[in-house]
Amino acid sequence: MNIKHFPLPSSEPGKVTSTRTITDAVQQAFGCSEGAISIALEAVSPDVRDERVHRPEIDGRRQLLCEIPDYDTLNQEGRDHA
């Protein structure tokens, strides 16, 4: 699983905690063992988000998406995510 996000000031313990939470959720959702899960966290700056994330992974793979982002709502709430 590749998770792309805007760069955040995140400590190593924060990444470990986030990764543990995501791993637990994937195990529960898919009923698989921890050894079957790989997680990559990739910071993507806002100035290249469209080129590196939105076009290839959202527009280009829309048929595979189970959850489609709603950037209008995020922007109205004042939160930005890759």
C-alpha positions, 0 to 999 in steps of 0.5 A: 500500500502506497500512501501519498501525503503532503509533507508534514513535520512528522517524527519517527515515532509518529510514523511508527504509530501511523504505520501500526494503525494502518497495518491494524486496519488492513489486517482487520479489513482483509483478514490477512496477516501482518506479514502480507502487508507493505506500507510506503509513506511518500511525501508529495509537495503540493506543487507536484501533486497533480502531476505525480498523484492526481493524474496518474493515480486518481484520474488514470485509475478511477476504475480501481478507486473505492474511495474518490477524494473530494478536494472541494470539501477538503479545501472548504474545511481548510485541510489539504491532503495528497 
